[in-house]
Amino acid sequence: MEKTLMKEYKSLQDRTKNYALRIIRLVSSLPKTTEATAIGRQLIRSGTSVAANTRSAFRARSKKEFIAKLGIVIEETDESMLWLELLKDSKIVGENKLINLLQETNELVSIFVSIVKSSKNKTQSHKSDL
């Protein structure tokens, strides 16, 4: 694999791991109410899954598997966005405490959607070369 590509993958792995750590810290700071606990459980599952599935995607055995695994990353990141929005909209957590994490979530979705589109386009162009 190309050196530049490896650096980008490593950077995304580090970024999603940092994202998971931020989610863990947020969830551990939530109030111990029924609502916060329920949302926190869902958020920690989806937020940490982003990092785990990113690592898995970059170890995919084929382009098709890579794209499929990144589809899971996109779904989990988008689900995390929902739980963060619910924390904000229900006022369990103040918007100012969530704004950076919401922005990072949105950026991660955009990055992974872009990678999937690019990967699909490359796959399509290789098929048309045949």
Residue frames as a rotation matrix with the C-alpha (Angstrom) as fourth column:
MET 1
0.579 0.815 0.000 0.00
0.815 -0.579 0.000 0.00
0.000 0.000 -1.000 0.00
GLU 2
0.143 -0.482 0.864 1.18
0.434 -0.754 -0.493 3.49
0.890 0.445 0.101 -0.83
LYS 3
-0.630 -0.537 -0.560 2.97
0.725 -0.148 -0.673 5.37
0.279 -0.830 0.483 1.99
THR 4
-0.883 0.343 0.320 0.68
-0.358 -0.934 0.012 8.43
0.303 -0.104 0.947 1.78
LEU 5
0.046 0.948 -0.314 -2.39
-0.400 0.306 0.864 6.24
0.916 0.086 0.393 1.91
MET 6
-0.039 -0.152 -0.988 -1.03
0.711 0.691 -0.135 4.40
0.703 -0.707 0.081 4.96
LYS 7
-0.934 -0.341 -0.106 -0.49
0.325 -0.690 -0.647 7.76
0.147 -0.639 0.755 6.71
GLU 8
-0.537 0.812 0.227 -4.06
-0.646 -0.569 0.508 8.80
0.542 0.126 0.831 5.95
TYR 9
0.232 0.617 -0.752 -5.41
0.056 0.763 0.643 5.51
0.971 -0.192 0.143 7.30
LYS 10
-0.392 -0.473 -0.789 -3.31
0.813 0.223 -0.538 5.82
0.430 -0.852 0.297 10.45
SER 11
-0.970 0.047 0.238 -4.51
-0.115 -0.953 -0.281 9.39
0.213 -0.300 0.930 10.89
LEU 12
-0.132 0.991 -0.012 -8.16
-0.638 -0.075 0.767 8.29
0.759 0.109 0.642 10.59
GLN 13
0.152 0.120 -0.981 -7.58
0.500 0.847 0.181 5.41
0.852 -0.518 0.069 13.00
ASP 14
-0.760 -0.491 -0.426 -6.07
0.620 -0.349 -0.703 7.84
0.197 -0.798 0.569 15.51
ARG 15
-0.818 0.484 0.311 -8.86
-0.449 -0.875 0.180 10.35
0.359 0.008 0.933 14.94
THR 16
0.144 0.933 -0.331 -11.63
-0.373 0.361 0.855 7.80
0.917 0.001 0.400 15.46
LYS 17
-0.103 -0.254 -0.962 -9.88
0.764 0.599 -0.240 6.39
0.637 -0.759 0.132 18.54
ASN 18
-0.969 -0.243 -0.044 -9.71
0.224 -0.789 -0.572 9.91
0.105 -0.564 0.819 19.97
TYR 19
-0.424 0.897 0.129 -13.39
-0.611 -0.388 0.691 10.31
0.669 0.214 0.712 19.09
ALA 20
0.227 0.481 -0.847 -14.21
0.260 0.808 0.529 7.13
0.938 -0.341 0.058 21.03
LEU 21
-0.530 -0.500 -0.685 -12.24
0.792 -0.004 -0.610 8.41
0.302 -0.866 0.399 24.03
ARG 22
-0.931 0.246 0.271 -14.15
-0.279 -0.956 -0.088 11.70
0.237 -0.157 0.959 23.92
ILE 23
-0.001 0.965 -0.261 -17.44
-0.421 0.236 0.876 9.77
0.907 0.111 0.407 23.84
ILE 24
0.012 -0.063 -0.998 -16.32
0.678 0.734 -0.039 7.68
0.735 -0.676 0.051 26.83
ARG 25
-0.879 -0.394 -0.269 -15.43
0.466 -0.581 -0.668 10.80
0.107 -0.712 0.694 28.82
LEU 26
-0.655 0.708 0.265 -18.75
-0.573 -0.694 0.437 12.44
0.493 0.134 0.860 27.94
VAL 27
0.187 0.778 -0.599 -20.79
-0.099 0.622 0.777 9.39
0.977 -0.086 0.194 28.93
SER 28
-0.237 -0.332 -0.913 -18.92
0.820 0.436 -0.371 9.05
0.522 -0.836 0.168 32.22
SER 29
-0.985 -0.158 -0.071 -19.81
0.172 -0.847 -0.503 12.67
0.020 -0.508 0.861 33.02
LEU 30
-0.409 0.902 0.137 -23.55
-0.108 -0.197 0.974 12.27
0.906 0.383 0.178 32.35
PRO 31
-0.343 0.389 0.855 -25.98
-0.937 -0.203 -0.283 12.63
0.064 -0.899 0.434 35.25
LYS 32
-0.995 -0.095 0.039 -27.16
-0.100 0.982 -0.162 9.34
-0.023 -0.165 -0.986 36.75
THR 33
-0.198 0.980 -0.038 -30.78
-0.761 -0.178 -0.624 9.76
-0.618 -0.095 0.780 35.58
THR 34
0.147 0.367 0.919 -32.73
0.235 0.889 -0.393 7.07
-0.961 0.273 0.045 33.77
GLU 35
0.956 0.292 -0.042 -32.78
0.050 -0.303 -0.952 9.09
-0.291 0.907 -0.304 30.54
ALA 36
0.461 -0.856 -0.234 -29.09
-0.886 -0.459 -0.063 9.97
-0.054 0.237 -0.970 30.57
THR 37
-0.251 -0.542 0.802 -28.11
-0.504 0.781 0.370 6.40
-0.827 -0.311 -0.468 31.37
ALA 38
0.446 0.508 0.736 -30.23
0.361 0.651 -0.668 4.99
-0.819 0.564 0.107 28.52
ILE 39
0.985 -0.114 -0.131 -28.87
-0.172 -0.505 -0.846 7.46
0.030 0.856 -0.517 25.97
GLY 40
0.273 -0.950 0.151 -25.35
-0.921 -0.213 0.328 7.08
-0.279 -0.229 -0.933 27.35
ARG 41
0.019 -0.219 0.975 -25.42
-0.087 0.972 0.220 3.31
-0.996 -0.089 -0.001 26.87
GLN 42
0.760 0.341 0.553 -26.46
0.501 0.234 -0.833 3.71
-0.413 0.911 0.007 23.25
LEU 43
0.897 -0.426 -0.119 -23.94
-0.434 -0.794 -0.425 6.49
0.087 0.433 -0.897 22.63
ILE 44
0.107 -0.916 0.386 -21.00
-0.781 0.163 0.603 4.59
-0.615 -0.366 -0.698 24.08
ARG 45
0.189 0.031 0.982 -21.87
0.314 0.945 -0.090 1.56
-0.930 0.325 0.169 21.96
SER 46
0.842 0.202 0.500 -22.16
0.530 -0.133 -0.838 3.49
-0.103 0.970 -0.218 18.69
GLY 47
0.864 -0.502 -0.033 -19.36
-0.503 -0.862 -0.070 5.99
0.006 0.077 -0.997 19.41
THR 48
0.036 -0.883 0.468 -16.75
-0.616 0.349 0.706 3.38
-0.787 -0.313 -0.531 20.24
SER 49
0.396 0.208 0.895 -17.92
0.453 0.803 -0.387 1.24
-0.799 0.558 0.224 17.33
VAL 50
0.971 -0.080 -0.224 -16.80
-0.224 -0.623 -0.749 4.01
-0.079 0.778 -0.623 14.97
ALA 51
0.174 -0.984 0.033 -13.16
-0.961 -0.162 0.224 3.42
-0.215 -0.071 -0.974 15.95
ALA 52
-0.166 -0.226 0.960 -13.41
-0.254 0.950 0.179 -0.37
-0.953 -0.214 -0.215 16.01
ASN 53
0.596 0.488 0.638 -15.06
0.459 0.445 -0.769 -0.59
-0.659 0.751 0.041 12.60
THR 54
0.817 -0.422 -0.394 -12.63
-0.573 -0.677 -0.462 1.92
-0.072 0.603 -0.794 11.09
ARG 55
-0.187 -0.919 0.346 -9.74
-0.816 0.341 0.466 -0.32
-0.546 -0.196 -0.814 12.11
SER 56
-0.033 0.269 0.963 -11.58
0.174 0.950 -0.259 -3.31
-0.984 0.159 -0.079 10.72
ALA 57
0.900 0.433 -0.057 -12.27
0.047 -0.227 -0.973 -1.56
-0.434 0.872 -0.225 7.41
PHE 58
0.507 -0.774 -0.380 -8.62
-0.861 -0.474 -0.183 -0.75
-0.038 0.420 -0.907 6.87
ARG 59
-0.537 -0.645 0.544 -7.82
-0.589 0.748 0.305 -4.44
-0.603 -0.157 -0.782 7.28
ALA 60
0.541 0.839 0.058 -10.42
-0.490 0.370 -0.790 -5.50
-0.684 0.398 0.611 4.72
ARG 61
-0.211 -0.610 0.763 -9.41
0.229 0.728 0.646 -8.25
-0.950 0.311 -0.014 2.29
SER 62
-0.401 0.123 0.908 -11.12
0.916 0.036 0.399 -6.67
0.016 0.992 -0.127 -0.71
LYS 63
-0.964 0.091 0.252 -12.43
-0.038 -0.977 0.208 -3.35
0.265 0.191 0.945 -1.98
LYS 64
-0.123 0.986 -0.112 -15.99
-0.046 0.107 0.993 -4.66
0.991 0.127 0.032 -1.63
GLU 65
0.210 0.129 -0.969 -15.39
0.879 0.408 0.245 -5.60
0.427 -0.904 -0.027 2.02
PHE 66
-0.784 -0.568 -0.252 -13.71
0.621 -0.734 -0.275 -2.22
-0.029 -0.371 0.928 2.64
ILE 67
-0.739 0.566 0.365 -16.73
-0.265 -0.743 0.615 -0.34
0.620 0.358 0.699 1.29
ALA 68
0.187 0.847 -0.497 -19.16
0.249 0.449 0.858 -2.51
0.950 -0.284 -0.127 3.27
LYS 69
-0.047 -0.285 -0.958 -17.27
0.986 0.142 -0.090 -1.99
0.162 -0.948 0.274 6.53
LEU 70
-0.961 -0.276 -0.004 -17.08
0.274 -0.955 -0.113 1.76
0.028 -0.110 0.994 5.95
GLY 71
-0.299 0.937 0.180 -20.85
-0.089 -0.216 0.972 1.66
0.950 0.275 0.147 5.46
ILE 72
0.351 0.348 -0.869 -21.07
0.777 0.411 0.478 0.37
0.523 -0.843 -0.126 9.02
VAL 73
-0.602 -0.637 -0.481 -18.75
0.792 -0.555 -0.257 3.17
-0.104 -0.536 0.838 10.18
ILE 74
-0.839 0.339 0.425 -21.05
-0.088 -0.856 0.509 5.73
0.537 0.390 0.748 8.56
GLU 75
0.146 0.954 -0.263 -24.14
0.173 0.237 0.956 4.18
0.974 -0.185 -0.131 10.17
GLU 76
0.192 -0.129 -0.973 -22.53
0.956 0.251 0.155 4.12
0.224 -0.959 0.172 13.63
THR 77
-0.846 -0.518 -0.128 -21.26
0.533 -0.835 -0.140 7.68
-0.035 -0.186 0.982 13.32
ASP 78
-0.579 0.715 0.392 -24.68
-0.192 -0.587 0.786 8.89
0.792 0.380 0.477 12.19
GLU 79
0.345 0.688 -0.639 -26.31
0.505 0.438 0.744 7.01
0.791 -0.579 -0.196 15.08
SER 80
-0.324 -0.553 -0.767 -23.87
0.946 -0.213 -0.246 8.69
-0.027 -0.805 0.592 17.47
MET 81
-0.916 0.038 0.399 -25.00
0.071 -0.964 0.256 12.03
0.395 0.262 0.880 16.04
LEU 82
0.028 1.000 -0.008 -28.59
0.047 0.006 0.999 11.16
0.999 -0.028 -0.047 16.96
TRP 83
0.362 0.099 -0.927 -27.69
0.861 0.345 0.373 10.35
0.357 -0.933 0.040 20.59
LEU 84
-0.695 -0.652 -0.303 -25.62
0.715 -0.674 -0.186 13.54
-0.083 -0.346 0.935 20.89
GLU 85
-0.706 0.517 0.483 -28.52
-0.107 -0.753 0.650 15.57
0.700 0.408 0.587 19.47
LEU 86
0.317 0.853 -0.415 -30.90
0.346 0.303 0.888 13.93
0.883 -0.425 -0.199 21.95
LEU 87
-0.083 -0.431 -0.898 -28.58
0.997 -0.030 -0.078 14.84
0.006 -0.902 0.432 24.84
LYS 88
-0.950 -0.306 0.059 -28.51
0.310 -0.947 0.081 18.43
0.031 0.095 0.995 23.59
ASP 89
-0.533 0.802 0.271 -32.20
-0.157 -0.408 0.900 18.78
0.832 0.437 0.343 22.69
SER 90
0.381 0.665 -0.642 -33.37
0.528 0.414 0.742 17.23
0.759 -0.622 -0.193 25.96
LYS 91
0.422 -0.341 0.840 -31.01
-0.527 -0.846 -0.078 19.59
0.738 -0.410 -0.537 27.79
ILE 92
0.937 -0.226 -0.265 -29.34
0.345 0.701 0.624 16.71
0.045 -0.676 0.735 29.61
VAL 93
-0.093 -0.983 -0.160 -26.07
0.862 -0.160 0.481 18.26
-0.498 -0.094 0.862 28.42
GLY 94
0.421 0.211 -0.882 -25.59
-0.024 -0.970 -0.243 21.88
-0.907 0.123 -0.404 27.46
GLU 95
0.967 0.032 0.254 -25.03
0.251 0.075 -0.965 22.67
-0.050 0.997 0.065 23.80
ASN 96
0.635 -0.771 0.046 -21.74
-0.744 -0.626 -0.233 24.42
0.209 0.113 -0.971 24.55
LYS 97
0.033 -0.610 0.792 -20.35
-0.664 0.579 0.474 21.16
-0.747 -0.541 -0.386 25.99
LEU 98
0.265 0.193 0.945 -21.38
0.346 0.895 -0.280 19.21
-0.900 0.401 0.170 22.89
ILE 99
0.787 0.204 -0.582 -20.69
-0.376 -0.590 -0.715 21.62
-0.490 0.781 -0.388 20.03
ASN 100
-0.110 -0.919 -0.379 -17.16
-0.964 0.005 0.268 20.36
-0.244 0.394 -0.886 19.27
LEU 101
-0.666 -0.090 0.740 -18.18
-0.116 0.993 0.017 16.72
-0.737 -0.075 -0.672 19.49
LEU 102
0.447 0.870 0.206 -21.18
0.223 0.115 -0.968 17.33
-0.866 0.479 -0.142 17.23
GLN 103
0.596 -0.308 -0.741 -18.90
-0.742 -0.564 -0.363 19.05
-0.306 0.766 -0.565 14.73
GLU 104
-0.527 -0.842 0.111 -16.39
-0.760 0.526 0.381 16.18
-0.379 0.116 -0.918 14.84
THR 105
-0.272 0.524 0.807 -19.21
0.185 0.852 -0.490 13.67
-0.945 0.016 -0.328 14.32
ASN 106
0.762 0.593 -0.262 -20.44
-0.074 -0.323 -0.943 15.58
-0.644 0.738 -0.202 11.29
GLU 107
0.232 -0.775 -0.588 -16.91
-0.952 -0.305 0.026 15.81
-0.199 0.554 -0.808 9.86
LEU 108
-0.635 -0.474 0.609 -16.33
-0.411 0.876 0.253 12.08
-0.654 -0.090 -0.751 10.33
VAL 109
0.260 0.793 0.550 -19.55
0.297 0.477 -0.827 11.25
-0.919 0.378 -0.112 8.49
SER 110
0.818 0.063 -0.572 -18.49
-0.441 -0.571 -0.692 13.52
-0.370 0.819 -0.439 5.62
ILE 111
-0.177 -0.973 -0.149 -14.99
-0.931 0.116 0.347 12.01
-0.320 0.200 -0.926 5.46
PHE 112
-0.609 -0.081 0.789 -16.22
-0.090 0.995 0.033 8.43
-0.788 -0.051 -0.613 5.39
VAL 113
0.556 0.813 0.174 -18.99
0.193 0.078 -0.978 9.15
-0.808 0.578 -0.114 2.86
SER 114
0.594 -0.413 -0.691 -16.36
-0.763 -0.563 -0.319 10.75
-0.257 0.716 -0.649 0.64
ILE 115
-0.516 -0.821 0.246 -14.04
-0.719 0.571 0.397 7.74
-0.467 0.028 -0.884 0.96
VAL 116
-0.210 0.521 0.827 -16.86
0.249 0.847 -0.470 5.34
-0.945 0.107 -0.308 0.08
LYS 117
0.801 0.532 -0.274 -17.90
-0.085 -0.352 -0.932 7.41
-0.593 0.770 -0.236 -2.95
SER 118
0.233 -0.819 -0.524 -14.30
-0.952 -0.302 0.048 7.64
-0.197 0.487 -0.851 -4.13
SER 119
-0.620 -0.468 0.630 -13.77
-0.422 0.875 0.235 3.90
-0.661 -0.120 -0.740 -3.62
LYS 120
0.202 0.778 0.595 -16.96
0.324 0.520 -0.790 3.07
-0.924 0.353 -0.147 -5.52
ASN 121
0.800 0.069 -0.596 -15.96
-0.455 -0.577 -0.678 5.38
-0.391 0.813 -0.430 -8.37
LYS 122
-0.233 -0.955 -0.182 -12.54
-0.927 0.161 0.339 3.72
-0.294 0.248 -0.923 -8.62
THR 123
-0.498 0.131 0.857 -14.20
0.018 0.990 -0.141 0.30
-0.867 -0.055 -0.496 -8.65
GLN 124
0.596 0.800 0.069 -16.61
0.163 -0.037 -0.986 1.45
-0.786 0.599 -0.152 -11.38
SER 125
0.569 -0.421 -0.706 -13.83
-0.783 -0.538 -0.311 2.90
-0.249 0.730 -0.636 -13.53
HIS 126
-0.563 -0.772 0.295 -11.79
-0.653 0.635 0.413 -0.32
-0.506 0.040 -0.861 -13.26
LYS 127
-0.110 0.610 0.785 -14.82
0.293 0.774 -0.561 -2.33
-0.950 0.169 -0.264 -14.44
SER 128
0.823 0.481 -0.301 -15.27
-0.096 -0.405 -0.909 -0.06
-0.560 0.777 -0.287 -17.44
ASP 129
0.055 -0.900 -0.432 -11.61
-0.920 -0.214 0.329 -0.60
-0.388 0.380 -0.840 -18.37
LEU 130
-0.414 -0.227 0.882 -12.27
-0.148 0.972 0.181 -4.31
-0.898 -0.056 -0.436 -18.88
